[in-house]
Amino acid sequence: MFNRPLSSSNGHGTEQSRSYGDGELICQEGESSSEMFVIQSGSVRIFKARPPGHGRPSQPPEIELAVLNKGDFFGEMSLLEGLPRDASAVAQGGALVLVMTPGALLVRLRRDPTFAFEVLRRLSGRVRSLNARLVAALAESEAGPSAREPLLYSPETKAAGVP
Amino acid sequence: MIIDIQEERLVVISDLHVGNPYSAASRNLGEFFEDARRRGYNLCINGDGFEILQARFASLAADSAGVLRSLRRLIDAGRRVFYVVGNHDIALENFLSAWSGIQITPFLNVTSGDARIRIEHGHLYDPSFVKSPRFYEFMTRAAGPFLHFYPDVYRIWTSYEELKHRVSGALRGKRSSVSVYHDAARMLLRRGFDVVVFGHTHHAEEVVFEPGQRYFNSGNWVRGGTFVEIERGQVSLRRWGTTT
């Protein structure tokens, strides 16, 4: 019923809109895919599976990284690097997303230069956040062993966006 | 540099061309800024605020002083002022971030009420600017003297661009919008925006593409006095002098 294209590639490369129902999986951690997504309406929850051996048994098996809303984008890492998905995404309360293949992204960047600016800004923010976490992790390791999980999935990770 | 902002009350003006001898902006803006201050609106100048390409420095300095004083009063009253860089004031990019209390930015993504609004000058979608920015700058400078004969020379340029776009679309056999700016706005709207506001063409307009998806152009203050008003997600095109 959901997850069907709502528009073709008329004048927009191979961009197309897809609708997802509440809780429907948009992309899954580890899968091979080279599309990125822009949220046209609704919300999307991003999460990673908890690494084996991390956390207590009572904790949920998933770690929520972010909840993204209209205008946010995700999935650009797999598109740019050609590597498997680093995190999963599900629609939260239903979502309409614009799906871009690498070719569609190139067409978009040519016609919509501010989109490139926004993607680069997001990636730059993520590098800055990772640098801060790296410094904190190094400082902690010099101070002695400590719990690493809060560093791996800190609030900065959420703020920087994913996957 | 600020790009994403939350604003419940914002007025957007563009194409003031302060410093251009034929711009009436410096005479009319004081009252407009005072009205914004009194009614509690923040301000966005959506490009081509100061005429850096076509004006002599003396003229720019003389006209700017009063406008900057008015802006200072607005800022001192606690209002926020944003300046989106256009093609006639592209030199201001060197001040990206803040200049004298004014936030300078290449574009703005505004959240207001439930609406997401893109504010951008629009020159990046002007085919002539994109294809040959240096030639475009040269032609813009060269057009300066023609302002002595016909101040609205910009309209000739805009009409020419619209005609060219329509003809090339017809030749390609594709359904084409009236304006490249409408095409650009549609493309931005597909990214989760509800409203797109451009300037650049000097032609104030409101276009409803489909319910909930609208394009505005904030017009100009060279001869006119139009602005876009944003009030808790509601967006409207207004003409100065008919608001109070």
Contacts between the chains, C-beta under 8 A, distances in Angstrom:
chain1	res1	chain2	res2	distance
A	11	B	174	7.4
A	11	B	183	8.0
A	12	B	187	7.1
A	12	B	190	7.1
A	15	B	190	7.2
A	17	B	190	7.8
A	38	B	190	7.8
A	38	B	191	5.3
A	38	B	192	6.2
A	39	B	192	5.7
A	40	B	190	6.9
A	40	B	191	7.5
A	40	B	192	5.0
A	41	B	192	7.0
A	70	B	116	6.0
A	70	B	192	4.3
A	71	B	109	7.0
A	71	B	116	5.3
A	71	B	191	6.4
A	71	B	192	3.7
A	71	B	193	6.8
A	72	B	192	7.7
A	98	B	190	5.8
A	98	B	191	6.8
A	98	B	192	7.8
A	108	B	187	7.7
A	111	B	184	7.4
A	111	B	187	5.9
A	112	B	184	7.6
A	112	B	187	5.4
A	112	B	188	6.7
A	112	B	191	7.6
A	113	B	124	5.6
A	114	B	106	7.2
A	114	B	107	5.4
A	114	B	120	6.7
A	114	B	124	7.2
A	114	B	188	7.9
A	115	B	191	6.8
A	117	B	106	6.9
A	117	B	107	7.9
A	118	B	3	7.6
A	121	B	3	7.1
